[in-house]
Amino acid sequence: MLHHISKLPQDSVFLLGFSGGVDSSALFFLLLECGVEFDLAIVDYGMREESRLEVAYAQELAQTYDKKIYHLRAPRIGSNFEANARKIRYEFFGELIAKNAYRGLLLAHQLNDRIEWLLMQFARGAGLNTLLGFGFCERVMGFDVFRPLLDVSKGELYRFCMERGIRFFEDRSNQDERFVRNRYRMIASFLMQSSCGIKQSLKYLEKEKQILYPKFEIGKLGEVRRFARAREYQSLYILDLECKKLGYVLSAKQKKEIMRCCFSCEIHTLIIESNAHYIFVTPKIECVMSREYRNLCRIHQIPHRLRPVFYPLWCSQISIEEIGKFCNHPISN
């Protein structure tokens, strides 16, 4: 089984996002075999009768193997379940990681999940960066997320658990064809008959992605993030990553709106702005600005949408010249 647990940062303690399913149960025991230090976190959304048993199983594993366990009973989610559930669990994980100084979050996403995601995005209309989706490591909401099973098929995880007598739970809702996501899940399972070829194709695509979407320097002043303008598709890719770090996942519709507005708009609670040199993204704030500050912003060409965000910094003795340089001084090659 070609997992990437050995690539995890050494001498670190992690938080494992656990569900009780075959993926996270297999990852639990693989981590034990590889000597990785970790604790458990599980979220109960109260949507299924089995969730109570899954929490009990997680608690049993924690006690048996001397792990800490954190359990959240999520509030009722009325609509847009997947997006709201993701927000709840990532906020929960983020608080635990910050409070307990964990190195990052471990998730059990595997090869079938990658193909399922690729098919869903392909049907919606997406570029290479979106089709490939998540990688081994990415930064989300201020903490690192590691996925060491991305090259392991679900079938391999089933075999691993069955051979070792590892208990796991099946979510029966995953077989309900009324849910669109499950239709893609079934197609992904069928495609896994050619898993070796799929793995190789993904490796080729990842290499091409690195050429098309090179790394960019990210600057920060207060809560404002900036990066140098590039080709439109590259700029949108970097912006999407930075929005994820701020806890927000852009939809396809929002991405189209951002491009239509030439990277100058407000999305949800985020401000997106641009000028000749940079594209900026920052959480939105509202404040009453002094006349003196507004005049200085005009003189130093501070982008209009960013002025309220920089105002508290200016009030705390950061000069308007420094703010202006951050906004307008191009990065030297």
ZIPE-V258096 format. One line per field, one symbol per residue. phi: phi as a letter, one per 40 degrees, with the letter a starting at -180 (. if undefined). A space follows every 10 residues. Layout:
phi: ???
This chain:
phi: .ccbccccdc fbbbbccbbg cccccccdcc ccccgccabb bbbbcgcbcc dccccccccc ccccbfbcbb bbccccbcaf dccccccccc cccccccccb fccibbbcdb cdcccdcdcc ccccgacdcc dcgcbdbabb fgbcbbbcbc bbcccccdcd cccbgccabb ccccbccccd dccccccccc cccbccccdc cccccccccc ccbccbcbcb bgccbbacca cdcccccccd ccccccgbbc cccccccccc cfgaabbfbb bbaaacbbbb aaccbbaccc cdcccccccc fcddccdccc dcccccgccc cccccccbcc ccc
